[in-house]
């Protein structure tokens, strides 16, 4: 059975005190026995404290990125071993902001995927089209190339460590949201693509999240679509009540 997941990507927000306060509020207000797995991704400098604070709560702490090399002269970068050393076992890779602002390519992301899988990390792999791709009708081709070039080389067994996060870039931070029907259409396309190129079993079991301006007032309708298994949440994850309303929409 596919996992239902709501992940909060905090991006470059929240200092140490703010991180502690937000986590405390989420922990205090989080409903017991909820269906969705809850993931939070604070900035690197707050990861270790977040792991300690969430211990025993069921909340998963993820990193927002990692370097493809295991060590070396890469000033300012974070390795997989550093993450594992503080008990962070989940990483977000391929976010549209990493692609746009830091030039991360599908080939580079394939290297990061390989390193993460070698060390048994769970990967939340992001992908999705720009507005121009959607308007030109190239969105399906673009999404296929992003998945094919970064993920389709891995073994079938490795797919158990992959969570997919479709993020239409034109709907991130813009207030625009793909309609539930548009989200379902793309998620169904992705699942069929995996069934054709990997296996029916992987396609049936993989979680595909939607990431694009999900809010409390639209989450239930989006999550109600048959191929949408939760969300990767940006701005709305920075307020406990908003984030938990989305979690409870599952």
N, C-alpha and C positions, 0 to 999 in steps of 0.2 A: 504493500500500500504506500502511495506517495506521501511524503512528509509535507505538512502544511507549515510554512515558515514565514515569519515577519522579521525582517532585518532592518535595523536602523543604522544608516551610514551618517555618522556625525560630521564627517569631513573636517575642515580646519576650524572647529568650533569647540569651546569649553576648555577652560583651564582646569587645573587640578581640583580646586574647590567646587567649581561648577559641575565637573564630571561626577564627583562624589555626591553632590546634592541631587543631581538628576537620577543617578543610579539608585540612591536611597528612596526617592519618590517612586520610581518604577517598581522596585522591590516591594515597597509597602503597599502599593495599589494593585499590583499584578494579581489577577484572579487565580486561585488554585484550580488545578485540573483543567486548564484551558487546552484546546486542541492544538493551537499553533506553537511551534518552537520559536522562542524569542532570541534574537541575535542583536547585539549592539557592537558598533565598531568605533570606539573612541580613537583619538589621535595617538600616535606611537608612544609619546611620553607618559600617557596615562593608562597604557594597557596593563601593566603589572598590577597597579592599584585596583583597576577594574576587575581583573581576575580574582584578586583576593576578596574584594567586596561582594562579588557575585557568587562566591563559592557556596555550593549547597542550595542555590536558588533555582537551578535549572536554566538560568540565563547563560547563553553562549557568548563569549567575547571574541570578536574577530579583528584582525588587522585590516587596514584599508589598502595595503599594498605590500610587496616585498621585492627584493632584487632577485634576479635569476641566478646569480653566482652564489656559491655557498660561503665564500669569504673572499677577501682581497682588497685591493686599493680602490675602493669605491666610496669616496668621502661622502658622508651624509646618508648613506643607504643602510637598509636593514635586511639582514639575512634570515633565511628560514630557521637556522639554528638559534638565532637570537629570539625568534618567536617561540620556538619549541621550548627554549630554556625558561621562559616565563609562563609556560603552559597555555600558550595561544595556539590552537590547533585548527583555526579557520582563517582564511584570507580571502579578501575581495580582490579579484584581478580583472583588468580590462575595462574599468569604469570609463565612461565617456570623457570625463575630465582628464584622466591620465592619457587617454588617446589624443585629445585635443591640445592640452597644454604642455604635455611632456613627450609628445611624438611616439607614443607606444604603438607599435605595429602588430599585426597578427603574428608575424614571425617571432618577434620579441616575446609576445604573450605565450606562444607555444613553448619557448624556453622556460618561462616562469612556471607554466603549468607542469612541465616535466620535473622541475626542481621541487615544487610543492608536492607532487604525487610521490616522488622518490622518498619524501619524508612523511608521507601519509597524512598530509593536511587535507582538510575539506576545502574546496574552492567554490566560492560564489563567483561565477564567471559572467561578466557583463558584456552586453553587445546591443546594437540597435542602430537605427538609421537617423541621419540628419533630415531636416525638413525638405531639402532639395531632392533627396532620394525618395521620400514619400510622395512628393508632388510629381516627380517624373515617372513614378511607378516602378522604380528600381529597388524598392525596400526589401522585397523577398530575396532578390539576387544578392544584395549587400549582406543581409543577415546570413544567408547560406555561406558566403565567402568567409565571413568572420568566424563562423563555427568550423567550417571545413579546414581553414588554414591554421587555426589555433588548437583545435580539439580532436579532429577526426583521425589523428595519428595514434591516439592513445589506445590501450587495450580495452576490451569490453569490460574486464573486471575493474579497471580504473574509473569507469563511469560512476561507480557507487560513491566516489568521493567528489562528484561534481554536482553542484546546484547551478542551474541556469537562471540568469536575470536579464530579461528583455527590457531594455530601456530606450524607448523612442526619444532620441536626443531633443527633438523639438518640444517635448513635453516635460522637460526637466527644468525646474526653477522658472518656468514661464507662466505658470498658472493654467497652461493648456494641458489637457489630459486626453489620451486616446480614449475613444468611446469603449465601453465594455465589449461591444461587438468587434471593434478593431483589435483590441487586446486578444480576444478569443481567436480571431482569425489568424493572427501571427503565432500565438501559442500553439494552435492546432497545426500550423505549417511546420513549426519547429519540431513538434513531436513526431509528425510524419517523416520529416527529414532524418531524424534519428532512427526511426523504425527502418527506413530504407537503407541507411548507410552504416548503422551500428547493429541494432537488433530490436525486435519487437519488445523483448523483455526490458531492455534499457529504456526504451521510449515509454513503456507503461509505468515504470517505476521512478523516473527522474522527476524531480521537482523543478517547475519552471515558474519563476517569480516575475511579477510585473513591477517595473520601476519607472514611474513618470508622474509626479505630482499626485500621488495617492493621498487622500485626506479622509478624515472620519466620515464625511458625508457622501463619499463615492466608493469607499472601500468595499462595502457589503455587496454592491452590484457587480463590481469588478471581480471580487473573489468568488462570486457565485457562478462564474463561468466555468465550464467543465475542465478546461485545460489550464486554468490559472490556479496556482498552488500557494499563493501568498504574494508578498510584496517586498521590494527593496525600497526603503523609505528614506528620504532626505530630510528636508526642512521640518516636516511634521514629526520627526523622531526626536526633535530637540525639546519638546514639551511632553512631559510624562502623560498627561491626560489625553492629548491628541494621539500620541503613539499607542497608548493602551486601548483607545477606542478603535484604532485600526486593528490591533492584535485581536480584540474581541469581535471584530467583524468576520473573522474566520468561522 
